[in-house]
Amino acid sequence: DRDVNAAINIRYEGLRILNIA
């Protein structure tokens, strides 16, 4: 649960950075 949530959070942040860039 925690690991999955962390992985999704990191992936979401990456997509956010790509979207901003």
C-alpha positions as CSV (number, residue, x, y, z in Angstrom):
1,D,0.0,0.0,0.0
2,R,2.6,2.5,1.1
3,D,5.2,1.5,-1.6
4,V,2.6,1.6,-4.3
5,N,1.3,5.0,-3.2
6,A,4.9,6.4,-3.1
7,A,5.6,5.0,-6.6
8,I,2.5,6.5,-8.0
9,N,3.3,9.8,-6.3
10,I,6.8,9.9,-7.8
11,R,5.4,9.0,-11.3
12,Y,2.7,11.7,-11.0
13,E,5.3,14.3,-10.0
14,G,7.4,13.3,-13.0
15,L,4.4,13.8,-15.4
16,R,3.7,17.1,-13.7
17,I,7.3,18.3,-14.4
18,L,7.1,17.1,-18.0
19,N,3.8,19.0,-18.3
20,I,5.3,22.2,-16.9
21,A,8.4,21.8,-19.1
